[in-house]
Amino acid sequence: MARVLVVDDEPGVRTALTRGLTAEGMEIVAVGDGDSALRAALTGGFDAVVLDIIIPGLSGYRVLEHMRAAGVDTPVLLVSAKDGEVDQADGLDLGADGYLVKPFSFVVLVAQLKAMLRRRDATLGRTAQRVRLGGLVVDPASRSVTWEDAPVELSPREFELLHALASRPDTAVAKDELLRLVWGDEQAASRNVVEVYVGYLRRKLDAVGAGHVLRTVRGAGYLVGSG
């Protein structure tokens, strides 16, 4: 049984999600403010967190930021009335695993939660492989990237994106596939968020002279190659 922390300042929403997710076979703990959410999340005793951004006390963004800074890697599904691409990118860059815009379908929320849990189980159960493409080295064990032995500083999401592409060298990977590989589900974020992150990643690779390894293949997606 998955144990899920639900964070929302509206009692009606907390009640509805608690009832619905309990019916889906999950154990739910619901709180209504950021400080309570952070105290609960830092225990590491949850399999997933559904986290509203606009809540009393610490915002959902700050709760997530403190969680990741403390090394708590529990999957987090951010919920917000903000539907801008930059808002989504900001939340995901802080370490969220999904982003859902209010008002949302309960069916979609459950699908995202289950996808996050499946992805977490798969990540814990697999041995990630170190990838070397010419001067580029992507090492999942240390979550580090180097170009010609110089470190490349990436956010967690940028690292996952680069590793997904580098693990399929010289092969164009479509946006929908990247959403599944990096975000856990093609509905976890919009295709435009993939473009935003490719832009972030390209700028950081450009800064160390490795921008040429990441290419856009018109109509097919993106690829990372040694050439």
FIKOLZA-1660 file (N, C-alpha, C; in steps of 0.1 Angstrom, whole numbers, plus 5000, padded with zeros to 4 digits):
% residues 227
   i   px   py   pz ch aa at
   1 5008 4988 5000  A  M  N
   1 5000 5000 5000  A  M CA
   1 5009 5012 5000  A  M  C
   2 5007 5021 4990  A  A  N
   2 5015 5033 4989  A  A CA
   2 5010 5043 5000  A  A  C
   3 5019 5050 5006  A  R  N
   3 5016 5060 5016  A  R CA
   3 5018 5074 5010  A  R  C
   4 5008 5082 5010  A  V  N
   4 5008 5094 5002  A  V CA
   4 5005 5106 5012  A  V  C
   5 5013 5117 5011  A  L  N
   5 5011 5129 5018  A  L CA
   5 5004 5139 5009  A  L  C
   6 4992 5143 5013  A  V  N
   6 4984 5153 5005  A  V CA
   6 4985 5166 5012  A  V  C
   7 4989 5177 5005  A  V  N
   7 4990 5190 5011  A  V CA
   7 4981 5200 5003  A  V  C
   8 4971 5205 5009  A  D  N
   8 4962 5215 5003  A  D CA
   8 4956 5223 5014  A  D  C
   9 4954 5236 5012  A  D  N
   9 4948 5244 5023  A  D CA
   9 4933 5244 5023  A  D  C
  10 4927 5238 5013  A  E  N
  10 4912 5237 5013  A  E CA
  10 4907 5224 5019  A  E  C
  11 4900 5225 5030  A  P  N
  11 4895 5213 5036  A  P CA
  11 4887 5204 5027  A  P  C
  12 4879 5210 5018  A  G  N
  12 4871 5202 5009  A  G CA
  12 4880 5194 5000  A  G  C
  13 4891 5200 4995  A  V  N
  13 4900 5193 4986  A  V CA
  13 4907 5181 4993  A  V  C
  14 4911 5184 5005  A  R  N
  14 4918 5174 5013  A  R CA
  14 4909 5162 5016  A  R  C
  15 4896 5165 5019  A  T  N
  15 4887 5154 5022  A  T CA
  15 4884 5146 5009  A  T  C
  16 4882 5153 4998  A  A  N
  16 4879 5146 4985  A  A CA
  16 4891 5137 4981  A  A  C
  17 4903 5143 4982  A  L  N
  17 4915 5135 4978  A  L CA
  17 4917 5123 4987  A  L  C
  18 4915 5126 5000  A  T  N
  18 4917 5115 5010  A  T CA
  18 4907 5103 5007  A  T  C
  19 4895 5106 5004  A  R  N
  19 4885 5096 5001  A  R CA
  19 4888 5089 4988  A  R  C
  20 4891 5097 4978  A  G  N
  20 4893 5091 4965  A  G CA
  20 4906 5082 4965  A  G  C
  21 4917 5087 4970  A  L  N
  21 4929 5080 4970  A  L CA
  21 4929 5068 4979  A  L  C
  22 4922 5069 4990  A  T  N
  22 4920 5057 4999  A  T CA
  22 4912 5046 4991  A  T  C
  23 4902 5050 4983  A  A  N
  23 4895 5040 4975  A  A CA
  23 4904 5034 4965  A  A  C
  24 4915 5041 4961  A  E  N
  24 4925 5035 4952  A  E CA
  24 4935 5026 4959  A  E  C
  25 4933 5024 4972  A  G  N
  25 4942 5015 4979  A  G CA
  25 4954 5022 4985  A  G  C
  26 4954 5035 4986  A  M  N
  26 4965 5042 4992  A  M CA
  26 4962 5047 5006  A  M  C
  27 4973 5048 5014  A  E  N
  27 4972 5053 5028  A  E CA
  27 4975 5068 5027  A  E  C
  28 4966 5076 5032  A  I  N
  28 4967 5091 5030  A  I CA
  28 4969 5098 5044  A  I  C
  29 4978 5107 5044  A  V  N
  29 4980 5117 5055  A  V CA
  29 4978 5131 5048  A  V  C
  30 4969 5139 5053  A  A  N
  30 4965 5152 5047  A  A CA
  30 4968 5163 5057  A  A  C
  31 4975 5174 5052  A  V  N
  31 4978 5185 5060  A  V CA
  31 4975 5198 5052  A  V  C
  32 4974 5209 5059  A  G  N
  32 4969 5221 5052  A  G CA
  32 4978 5233 5051  A  G  C
  33 4991 5231 5055  A  D  N
  33 5000 5243 5055  A  D CA
  33 5014 5238 5052  A  D  C
  34 5023 5247 5048  A  G  N
  34 5036 5243 5044  A  G CA
  34 5045 5238 5055  A  G  C
  35 5044 5244 5067  A  D  N
  35 5053 5240 5078  A  D CA
  35 5050 5225 5082  A  D  C
  36 5037 5222 5083  A  S  N
  36 5033 5209 5086  A  S CA
  36 5037 5199 5075  A  S  C
  37 5036 5203 5063  A  A  N
  37 5040 5195 5051  A  A CA
  37 5054 5192 5052  A  A  C
  38 5063 5202 5055  A  L  N
  38 5077 5199 5055  A  L CA
  38 5081 5190 5066  A  L  C
  39 5075 5192 5078  A  R  N
  39 5078 5183 5089  A  R CA
  39 5075 5169 5086  A  R  C
  40 5063 5167 5080  A  A  N
  40 5059 5153 5076  A  A CA
  40 5068 5147 5065  A  A  C
  41 5071 5156 5055  A  A  N
  41 5079 5151 5043  A  A CA
  41 5093 5147 5047  A  A  C
  42 5099 5155 5057  A  L  N
  42 5113 5152 5060  A  L CA
  42 5115 5139 5068  A  L  C
  43 5104 5133 5072  A  T  N
  43 5105 5120 5079  A  T CA
  43 5109 5109 5069  A  T  C
  44 5107 5112 5056  A  G  N
  44 5110 5102 5045  A  G CA
  44 5100 5090 5046  A  G  C
  45 5089 5092 5053  A  G  N
  45 5080 5081 5055  A  G CA
  45 5069 5080 5045  A  G  C
  46 5070 5086 5033  A  F  N
  46 5059 5086 5023  A  F CA
  46 5065 5081 5010  A  F  C
  47 5056 5075 5002  A  D  N
  47 5060 5070 4989  A  D CA
  47 5058 5081 4978  A  D  C
  48 5049 5091 4981  A  A  N
  48 5047 5102 4972  A  A CA
  48 5040 5113 4979  A  A  C
  49 5042 5125 4974  A  V  N
  49 5036 5137 4979  A  V CA
  49 5028 5145 4969  A  V  C
  50 5015 5148 4972  A  V  N
  50 5007 5157 4963  A  V CA
  50 5007 5170 4970  A  V  C
  51 5014 5180 4964  A  L  N
  51 5017 5193 4970  A  L CA
  51 5012 5205 4963  A  L  C
  52 5002 5212 4969  A  D  N
  52 4997 5224 4963  A  D CA
  52 5008 5235 4965  A  D  C
  53 5009 5244 4955  A  I  N
  53 5019 5254 4956  A  I CA
  53 5015 5266 4965  A  I  C
  54 5003 5270 4964  A  I  N
  54 4998 5282 4972  A  I CA
  54 4992 5277 4985  A  I  C
  55 4999 5277 4996  A  I  N
  55 4995 5272 5009  A  I CA
  55 5000 5282 5019  A  I  C
  56 4994 5282 5031  A  P  N
  56 4999 5291 5042  A  P CA
  56 5013 5286 5047  A  P  C
  57 5020 5296 5052  A  G  N
  57 5034 5293 5057  A  G CA
  57 5043 5291 5045  A  G  C
  58 5051 5281 5045  A  L  N
  58 5060 5279 5034  A  L CA
  58 5052 5275 5022  A  L  C
  59 5056 5281 5010  A  S  N
  59 5049 5277 4998  A  S CA
  59 5053 5263 4994  A  S  C
  60 5045 5257 4985  A  G  N
  60 5049 5244 4980  A  G CA
  60 5062 5244 4973  A  G  C
  61 5066 5255 4967  A  Y  N
  61 5080 5255 4961  A  Y CA
  61 5090 5254 4972  A  Y  C
  62 5088 5261 4983  A  R  N
  62 5099 5261 4993  A  R CA
  62 5099 5248 5001  A  R  C
  63 5087 5242 5002  A  V  N
  63 5087 5228 5008  A  V CA
  63 5095 5219 5000  A  V  C
  64 5092 5219 4987  A  L  N
  64 5100 5210 4978  A  L CA
  64 5115 5213 4978  A  L  C
  65 5118 5226 4978  A  E  N
  65 5132 5230 4978  A  E CA
  65 5139 5224 4991  A  E  C
  66 5133 5226 5002  A  H  N
  66 5139 5221 5015  A  H CA
  66 5140 5206 5015  A  H  C
  67 5130 5199 5009  A  M  N
  67 5130 5184 5009  A  M CA
  67 5142 5180 5001  A  M  C
  68 5144 5185 4989  A  R  N
  68 5155 5181 4981  A  R CA
  68 5169 5185 4987  A  R  C
  69 5169 5196 4993  A  A  N
  69 5182 5200 5000  A  A CA
  69 5185 5191 5011  A  A  C
  70 5175 5185 5017  A  A  N
  70 5177 5176 5029  A  A CA
  70 5180 5162 5024  A  A  C
  71 5180 5160 5011  A  G  N
  71 5182 5146 5005  A  G CA
  71 5170 5137 5005  A  G  C
  72 5158 5143 5007  A  V  N
  72 5146 5135 5006  A  V CA
  72 5141 5134 4992  A  V  C
  73 5141 5122 4986  A  D  N
  73 5139 5121 4971  A  D CA
  73 5125 5115 4969  A  D  C
  74 5116 5116 4978  A  T  N
  74 5102 5112 4976  A  T CA
  74 5096 5119 4964  A  T  C
  75 5090 5111 4955  A  P  N
  75 5083 5118 4943  A  P CA
  75 5073 5128 4947  A  P  C
  76 5073 5139 4941  A  V  N
  76 5064 5150 4944  A  V CA
  76 5056 5154 4932  A  V  C
  77 5043 5155 4933  A  L  N
  77 5034 5160 4923  A  L CA
  77 5029 5174 4927  A  L  C
  78 5034 5184 4920  A  L  N
  78 5029 5198 4923  A  L CA
  78 5016 5200 4917  A  L  C
  79 5007 5208 4925  A  V  N
  79 4994 5211 4920  A  V CA
  79 4993 5227 4921  A  V  C
  80 4988 5233 4910  A  S  N
  80 4988 5247 4910  A  S CA
  80 4977 5252 4900  A  S  C
  81 4972 5264 4903  A  A  N
  81 4963 5271 4894  A  A CA
  81 4971 5278 4883  A  A  C
  82 4984 5279 4884  A  K  N
  82 4993 5285 4874  A  K CA
  82 4996 5275 4863  A  K  C
  83 4993 5279 4851  A  D  N
  83 4995 5269 4840  A  D CA
  83 5005 5274 4830  A  D  C
  84 5014 5283 4833  A  G  N
  84 5024 5288 4824  A  G CA
  84 5035 5278 4823  A  G  C
  85 5042 5278 4812  A  E  N
  85 5053 5269 4809  A  E CA
  85 5065 5272 4819  A  E  C
  86 5067 5284 4822  A  V  N
  86 5078 5288 4831  A  V CA
  86 5075 5283 4845  A  V  C
  87 5062 5284 4849  A  D  N
  87 5058 5280 4862  A  D CA
  87 5061 5265 4863  A  D  C
  88 5057 5257 4853  A  Q  N
  88 5059 5243 4853  A  Q CA
  88 5074 5240 4853  A  Q  C
  89 5082 5247 4845  A  A  N
  89 5096 5245 4845  A  A CA
  89 5103 5248 4858  A  A  C
  90 5099 5258 4864  A  D  N
  90 5104 5262 4877  A  D CA
  90 5102 5251 4888  A  D  C
  91 5089 5246 4888  A  G  N
  91 5086 5236 4898  A  G CA
  91 5094 5223 4895  A  G  C
  92 5094 5219 4882  A  L  N
  92 5101 5207 4879  A  L CA
  92 5116 5208 4881  A  L  C
  93 5122 5220 4879  A  D  N
  93 5136 5222 4881  A  D CA
  93 5140 5221 4896  A  D  C
  94 5130 5224 4905  A  L  N
  94 5133 5223 4919  A  L CA
  94 5133 5208 4924  A  L  C
  95 5128 5200 4915  A  G  N
  95 5129 5185 4918  A  G CA
  95 5115 5179 4918  A  G  C
  96 5105 5185 4913  A  A  N
  96 5092 5179 4913  A  A CA
  96 5092 5168 4902  A  A  C
  97 5083 5158 4904  A  D  N
  97 5082 5147 4894  A  D CA
  97 5070 5148 4885  A  D  C
  98 5061 5158 4888  A  G  N
  98 5050 5160 4879  A  G CA
  98 5044 5174 4883  A  G  C
  99 5035 5179 4874  A  Y  N
  99 5029 5192 4876  A  Y CA
  99 5015 5191 4871  A  Y  C
 100 5005 5194 4879  A  L  N
 100 4991 5193 4876  A  L CA
 100 4984 5206 4878  A  L  C
 101 4977 5211 4868  A  V  N
 101 4970 5224 4868  A  V CA
 101 4956 5222 4873  A  V  C
 102 4952 5231 4883  A  K  N
 102 4938 5232 4887  A  K CA
 102 4929 5239 4877  A  K  C
 103 4917 5236 4875  A  P  N
 103 4910 5224 4881  A  P CA
 103 4915 5211 4873  A  P  C
 104 4917 5200 4880  A  F  N
 104 4922 5188 4874  A  F CA
 104 4912 5177 4875  A  F  C
 105 4914 5167 4867  A  S  N
 105 4906 5155 4867  A  S CA
 105 4912 5145 4878  A  S  C
 106 4904 5140 4886  A  F  N
 106 4909 5130 4896  A  F CA
 106 4915 5118 4890  A  F  C
 107 4910 5114 4878  A  V  N
 107 4915 5103 4871  A  V CA
 107 4929 5106 4866  A  V  C
 108 4932 5118 4862  A  V  N
 108 4945 5122 4857  A  V CA
 108 4955 5122 4869  A  V  C
 109 4950 5128 4880  A  L  N
 109 4959 5128 4892  A  L CA
 109 4963 5114 4896  A  L  C
 110 4953 5105 4897  A  V  N
 110 4957 5091 4900  A  V CA
 110 4966 5085 4890  A  V  C
 111 4964 5088 4877  A  A  N
 111 4973 5082 4867  A  A CA
 111 4988 5088 4869  A  A  C
 112 4989 5101 4872  A  Q  N
 112 5002 5106 4874  A  Q CA
 112 5009 5100 4887  A  Q  C
 113 5001 5099 4898  A  L  N
 113 5006 5093 4910  A  L CA
 113 5011 5079 4907  A  L  C
 114 5003 5071 4901  A  K  N
 114 5007 5057 4898  A  K CA
 114 5020 5057 4889  A  K  C
 115 5020 5066 4879  A  A  N
 115 5032 5066 4871  A  A CA
 115 5045 5070 4878  A  A  C
 116 5043 5079 4888  A  M  N
 116 5055 5083 4896  A  M CA
 116 5059 5072 4905  A  M  C
 117 5050 5065 4910  A  L  N
 117 5053 5053 4919  A  L CA
 117 5060 5042 4911  A  L  C
 118 5055 5040 4899  A  R  N
 118 5061 5029 4890  A  R CA
 118 5075 5033 4887  A  R  C
 119 5077 5046 4883  A  R  N
 119 5090 5051 4879  A  R CA
 119 5100 5050 4891  A  R  C
 120 5095 5053 4903  A  R  N
 120 5104 5052 4915  A  R CA
 120 5108 5038 4917  A  R  C
 121 5098 5028 4916  A  D  N
 121 5101 5014 4918  A  D CA
 121 5111 5009 4908  A  D  C
 122 5109 5014 4895  A  A  N
 122 5119 5010 4884  A  A CA
 122 5133 5015 4887  A  A  C
 123 5133 5028 4891  A  T  N
 123 5146 5034 4894  A  T CA
 123 5154 5027 4905  A  T  C
 124 5146 5023 4916  A  L  N
 124 5153 5016 4927  A  L CA
 124 5157 5002 4923  A  L  C
 125 5150 4997 4913  A  G  N
 125 5153 4983 4909  A  G CA
 125 5163 4981 4898  A  G  C
 126 5168 4992 4892  A  R  N
 126 5177 4990 4880  A  R CA
 126 5191 4995 4884  A  R  C
 127 5200 4990 4877  A  T  N
 127 5214 4995 4878  A  T CA
 127 5217 5004 4866  A  T  C
 128 5218 5017 4868  A  A  N
 128 5220 5026 4858  A  A CA
 128 5235 5025 4852  A  A  C
 129 5236 5027 4840  A  Q  N
 129 5249 5025 4833  A  Q CA
 129 5256 5038 4830  A  Q  C
 130 5269 5038 4833  A  R  N
 130 5277 5050 4829  A  R CA
 130 5278 5051 4814  A  R  C
 131 5277 5063 4809  A  V  N
 131 5277 5065 4794  A  V CA
 131 5289 5074 4791  A  V  C
 132 5297 5069 4781  A  R  N
 132 5308 5078 4775  A  R CA
 132 5306 5079 4760  A  R  C
 133 5305 5092 4756  A  L  N
 133 5304 5095 4742  A  L CA
 133 5315 5105 4738  A  L  C
 134 5326 5100 4733  A  G  N
 134 5337 5109 4730  A  G CA
 134 5342 5116 4743  A  G  C
 135 5342 5129 4744  A  G  N
 135 5346 5136 4756  A  G CA
 135 5335 5137 4767  A  G  C
 136 5323 5133 4764  A  L  N
 136 5312 5134 4773  A  L CA
 136 5311 5121 4782  A  L  C
 137 5310 5123 4795  A  V  N
 137 5308 5112 4804  A  V CA
 137 5296 5115 4813  A  V  C
 138 5286 5106 4813  A  V  N
 138 5274 5108 4822  A  V CA
 138 5274 5096 4831  A  V  C
 139 5276 5099 4844  A  D  N
 139 5277 5088 4854  A  D CA
 139 5265 5088 4864  A  D  C
 140 5255 5079 4862  A  P  N
 140 5244 5079 4871  A  P CA
 140 5247 5076 4886  A  P  C
 141 5258 5068 4888  A  A  N
 141 5261 5064 4902  A  A CA
 141 5265 5077 4910  A  A  C
 142 5272 5086 4904  A  S  N
 142 5276 5098 4911  A  S CA
 142 5268 5110 4907  A  S  C
 143 5259 5108 4897  A  R  N
 143 5250 5118 4892  A  R CA
 143 5259 5130 4887  A  R  C
 144 5270 5127 4880  A  S  N
 144 5279 5137 4875  A  S CA
 144 5281 5136 4860  A  S  C
 145 5284 5148 4855  A  V  N
 145 5287 5149 4840  A  V CA
 145 5300 5156 4838  A  V  C
 146 5308 5151 4829  A  T  N
 146 5321 5158 4826  A  T CA
 146 5322 5159 4811  A  T  C
 147 5329 5170 4806  A  W  N
 147 5332 5171 4792  A  W CA
 147 5347 5174 4792  A  W  C
 148 5354 5165 4785  A  E  N
 148 5369 5165 4785  A  E CA
 148 5375 5167 4799  A  E  C
 149 5369 5159 4808  A  D  N
 149 5373 5158 4822  A  D CA
 149 5370 5171 4830  A  D  C
 150 5363 5181 4824  A  A  N
 150 5358 5192 4832  A  A CA
 150 5344 5190 4836  A  A  C
 151 5340 5193 4849  A  P  N
 151 5326 5190 4853  A  P CA
 151 5316 5200 4847  A  P  C
 152 5304 5194 4845  A  V  N
 152 5293 5202 4839  A  V CA
 152 5282 5201 4850  A  V  C
 153 5279 5213 4855  A  E  N
 153 5269 5214 4866  A  E CA
 153 5255 5214 4861  A  E  C
 154 5247 5204 4864  A  L  N
 154 5233 5203 4859  A  L CA
 154 5224 5201 4871  A  L  C
 155 5211 5206 4869  A  S  N
 155 5201 5203 4878  A  S CA
 155 5197 5188 4877  A  S  C
 156 5190 5183 4887  A  P  N
 156 5185 5169 4886  A  P CA
 156 5178 5166 4874  A  P  C
 157 5169 5175 4870  A  R  N
 157 5160 5172 4858  A  R CA
 157 5169 5173 4845  A  R  C
 158 5178 5182 4845  A  E  N
 158 5187 5183 4833  A  E CA
 158 5196 5171 4832  A  E  C
 159 5200 5166 4844  A  F  N
 159 5208 5153 4843  A  F CA
 159 5200 5142 4838  A  F  C
 160 5188 5140 4843  A  E  N
 160 5179 5129 4838  A  E CA
 160 5177 5130 4823  A  E  C
 161 5175 5142 4818  A  L  N
 161 5173 5144 4804  A  L CA
 161 5185 5140 4796  A  L  C
 162 5197 5145 4800  A  L  N
 162 5209 5142 4793  A  L CA
 162 5212 5127 4793  A  L  C
 163 5210 5121 4805  A  H  N
 163 5212 5106 4806  A  H CA
 163 5203 5098 4797  A  H  C
 164 5190 5103 4796  A  A  N
 164 5180 5096 4787  A  A CA
 164 5185 5097 4773  A  A  C
 165 5190 5108 4769  A  L  N
 165 5194 5110 4755  A  L CA
 165 5208 5103 4752  A  L  C
 166 5217 5104 4762  A  A  N
 166 5230 5098 4760  A  A CA
 166 5229 5083 4760  A  A  C
 167 5220 5077 4767  A  S  N
 167 5218 5063 4768  A  S CA
 167 5213 5057 4754  A  S  C
 168 5209 5066 4745  A  R  N
 168 5204 5062 4732  A  R CA
 168 5213 5070 4722  A  R  C
 169 5226 5068 4721  A  P  N
 169 5234 5076 4713  A  P CA
 169 5231 5076 4699  A  P  C
 170 5232 5088 4693  A  D  N
 170 5229 5090 4678  A  D CA
 170 5215 5086 4674  A  D  C
 171 5206 5086 4684  A  T  N
 171 5192 5082 4681  A  T CA
 171 5183 5093 4685  A  T  C
 172 5174 5098 4676  A  A  N
 172 5165 5108 4679  A  A CA
 172 5154 5103 4688  A  A  C
 173 5152 5110 4699  A  V  N
 173 5142 5106 4709  A  V CA
 173 5131 5116 4709  A  V  C
 174 5118 5112 4707  A  A  N
 174 5107 5121 4706  A  A CA
 174 5104 5127 4719  A  A  C
 175 5097 5138 4719  A  K  N
 175 5093 5145 4731  A  K CA
 175 5084 5137 4740  A  K  C
 176 5074 5129 4734  A  D  N
 176 5066 5121 4743  A  D CA
 176 5074 5110 4750  A  D  C
 177 5084 5105 4743  A  E  N
 177 5092 5095 4749  A  E CA
 177 5101 5101 4760  A  E  C
 178 5106 5113 4758  A  L  N
 178 5113 5119 4769  A  L CA
 178 5105 5122 4781  A  L  C
 179 5092 5126 4779  A  L  N
 179 5083 5128 4790  A  L CA
 179 5081 5115 4798  A  L  C
 180 5081 5104 4791  A  R  N
 180 5079 5091 4798  A  R CA
 180 5092 5088 4806  A  R  C
 181 5104 5090 4799  A  L  N
 181 5116 5086 4805  A  L CA
 181 5121 5095 4816  A  L  C
 182 5118 5108 4815  A  V  N
 182 5124 5118 4824  A  V CA
 182 5113 5122 4835  A  V  C
 183 5101 5124 4830  A  W  N
 183 5090 5128 4839  A  W CA
 183 5081 5117 4844  A  W  C
 184 5083 5105 4838  A  G  N
 184 5075 5094 4843  A  G CA
 184 5062 5091 4836  A  G  C
 185 5057 5101 4828  A  D  N
 185 5044 5099 4821  A  D CA
 185 5043 5111 4811  A  D  C
 186 5037 5108 4800  A  E  N
 186 5036 5118 4789  A  E CA
 186 5027 5129 4793  A  E  C
 187 5019 5127 4804  A  Q  N
 187 5009 5137 4809  A  Q CA
 187 5015 5145 4821  A  Q  C
 188 5027 5142 4825  A  A  N
 188 5033 5148 4837  A  A CA
 188 5036 5163 4835  A  A  C
 189 5039 5166 4822  A  A  N
 189 5042 5180 4818  A  A CA
 189 5039 5181 4803  A  A  C
 190 5040 5194 4798  A  S  N
 190 5037 5196 4784  A  S CA
 190 5049 5194 4776  A  S  C
 191 5047 5191 4763  A  R  N
 191 5058 5190 4754  A  R CA
 191 5067 5202 4754  A  R  C
 192 5061 5214 4756  A  N  N
 192 5069 5226 4756  A  N CA
 192 5079 5226 4767  A  N  C
 193 5075 5220 4779  A  V  N
 193 5085 5219 4790  A  V CA
 193 5097 5211 4786  A  V  C
 194 5096 5201 4777  A  V  N
 194 5108 5194 4772  A  V CA
 194 5116 5204 4764  A  V  C
 195 5110 5212 4756  A  E  N
 195 5118 5222 4749  A  E CA
 195 5125 5232 4758  A  E  C
 196 5119 5236 4769  A  V  N
 196 5125 5245 4778  A  V CA
 196 5137 5238 4784  A  V  C
 197 5136 5226 4788  A  Y  N
 197 5147 5219 4794  A  Y CA
 197 5159 5216 4785  A  Y  C
 198 5155 5213 4772  A  V  N
 198 5166 5211 4762  A  V CA
 198 5173 5224 4761  A  V  C
 199 5166 5235 4761  A  G  N
 199 5173 5249 4760  A  G CA
 199 5182 5251 4772  A  G  C
 200 5178 5247 4784  A  Y  N
 200 5186 5249 4796  A  Y CA
 200 5199 5240 4794  A  Y  C
 201 5197 5228 4790  A  L  N
 201 5208 5218 4789  A  L CA
 201 5217 5223 4778  A  L  C
 202 5212 5227 4767  A  R  N
 202 5221 5232 4756  A  R CA
 202 5230 5243 4760  A  R  C
 203 5224 5253 4768  A  R  N
 203 5232 5264 4772  A  R CA
 203 5243 5260 4781  A  R  C
 204 5241 5250 4790  A  K  N
 204 5251 5246 4799  A  K CA
 204 5262 5238 4792  A  K  C
 205 5258 5230 4782  A  L  N
 205 5268 5223 4773  A  L CA
 205 5276 5233 4765  A  L  C
 206 5269 5243 4759  A  D  N
 206 5276 5253 4752  A  D CA
 206 5287 5260 4760  A  D  C
 207 5284 5262 4773  A  A  N
 207 5293 5269 4782  A  A CA
 207 5307 5262 4783  A  A  C
 208 5307 5249 4781  A  V  N
 208 5319 5241 4783  A  V CA
 208 5324 5236 4769  A  V  C
 209 5318 5242 4758  A  G  N
 209 5322 5238 4745  A  G CA
 209 5317 5225 4740  A  G  C
 210 5306 5220 4746  A  A  N
 210 5301 5207 4742  A  A CA
 210 5287 5208 4736  A  A  C
 211 5283 5220 4732  A  G  N
 211 5269 5222 4727  A  G CA
 211 5266 5214 4714  A  G  C
 212 5277 5210 4707  A  H  N
 212 5274 5203 4694  A  H CA
 212 5270 5189 4696  A  H  C
 213 5271 5183 4709  A  V  N
 213 5267 5169 4711  A  V CA
 213 5252 5168 4712  A  V  C
 214 5245 5179 4715  A  L  N
 214 5230 5179 4716  A  L CA
 214 5224 5185 4704  A  L  C
 215 5216 5177 4696  A  R  N
 215 5211 5182 4684  A  R CA
 215 5196 5180 4683  A  R  C
 216 5189 5190 4676  A  T  N
 216 5175 5188 4673  A  T CA
 216 5173 5182 4659  A  T  C
 217 5165 5172 4659  A  V  N
 217 5162 5165 4646  A  V CA
 217 5147 5169 4643  A  V  C
 218 5146 5177 4633  A  R  N
 218 5133 5182 4629  A  R CA
 218 5123 5171 4627  A  R  C
 219 5111 5172 4634  A  G  N
 219 5101 5162 4633  A  G CA
 219 5103 5149 4640  A  G  C
 220 5115 5148 4646  A  A  N
 220 5118 5135 4653  A  A CA
 220 5121 5136 4667  A  A  C
 221 5127 5148 4671  A  G  N
 221 5130 5149 4686  A  G CA
 221 5144 5154 4687  A  G  C
 222 5151 5149 4697  A  Y  N
 222 5165 5153 4700  A  Y CA
 222 5174 5141 4701  A  Y  C
 223 5187 5144 4699  A  L  N
 223 5197 5133 4700  A  L CA
 223 5210 5138 4706  A  L  C
 224 5217 5130 4713  A  V  N
 224 5230 5132 4717  A  V CA
 224 5240 5123 4710  A  V  C
 225 5250 5128 4704  A  G  N
 225 5260 5120 4697  A  G CA
 225 5274 5124 4700  A  G  C
 226 5283 5116 4696  A  S  N
 226 5297 5119 4699  A  S CA
 226 5303 5128 4688  A  S  C
 227 5296 5128 4676  A  G  N
 227 5302 5136 4665  A  G CA
 227 5298 5151 4665  A  G  C
% end
